[in-house]
Amino acid sequence: MYETLSEAIEAYDEMLDEIYTETPFGIPASRILRECDPIAYRVGLLDWADAEGFDPDDLEDDADLP
């Protein structure tokens, strides 16, 4: 599945951007959420990881979460 935290974050961002395509000024939804509400971004990431069946704590930590 994912070996590093950055791979998981990239997949989560892609999922958000595919679902929420209509955003102000064409800014990716993942960026809006990450920068405007970093707590909601982290909670969503953890919920998404749980639904995908993996624990982010088990991944190689090569990225900083907002």
N, C-alpha and C positions, 0 to 999 in steps of 0.2 A: 504494500500500500504506500505509505509515506515513510521515508527514512529520517527526514529532518523537519524541524518546525517550520522553516521557510517554505518547504514544499507544501505542507498542509495549509499554511496561510495563503499561499498563492492559489491553491484549489478553492479555498473558502472565498477569496476575493473574486475569483472567476464565477463561482456560483452566484454570489450577490449581484455581480454585474450582468449576468445572463438573465436573472429574474427581474431586476429593476433597471430596465433599459431607458425609461423616460425620466431623466433627471435634469435639474436646472443647469443650463449652460453646457450640457454634455459632459459634466464631471462624473466620473465613475461612482456608482453607488457605494462601492467598498471604501473609496477615499472619503466620501462625505461622512459615512458612519464612523470610520476610523478617526477622522480629525474632529468631528463635531461631538461625538459621544463615545469616547474610547472604552468606557465601561460596558456599554451596550454591545460594542464590537467584540470585546473579550467574552462576554456572556454568550453572544451568538456563536462565536467560534467554538467555545466549549460545548454548547448544545449541538452544533453541527457535528463536531468530532464524535460525540456520544452517539448520535444517530448513524454516523458512518462506521461505528464499531471500533474506535481506537481511542487511546488516552494520550493527549499531547505531552504529558509528562514522560512517556516512554520514548519519545522522539529525541534525536540529537538536537540540542539547544543551540541553534546557529542564527537565531533572529531575536530581536527585541519586540515584544508586544507593546502596543501603545498604552 
